[in-house]
Amino acid sequence: ASETSERWANISAHIDEQIMDLSRDVDRLTTIDEQFVYIYVNIDGNRQLYFEIKRLHDRLDDYHRTENLMHAKIDEQDINLNQLRKELNSEIQAHSEAELTIEKLKHTFDETTFKYDKC
């Protein structure tokens, strides 16, 4: 459980970091788009802006892939966690039943001993 919590914390921190990067990139992309309108006749400027926009789009695609992978891992961990809960509940129930059986056997033993001692 601690290892899972640590994984979750690491995944969350990584995603938060990517979201912050993407937010900055979106701001930069907006600025780049505005610049593109004003300097579209300059071939070098166009080329640089095109590559920067392409890079930002690639990063956004990477983010979406990472997000999808994270959701798949979360779903997988939820399934594993539910399975562990079921197993734990079964163990708890078996333990409780064993304790009840022990108490019944103890009680039967005490009754038998009492009857034997009386005779």
PyMOL commands that set and color helices and strands:
alter all, ss='L'
color gray80, all
select helices_A, chain A and resi 2-38+43-118
alter helices_A, ss='H'
color red, helices_A
deselect
rebuild
show_as cartoon
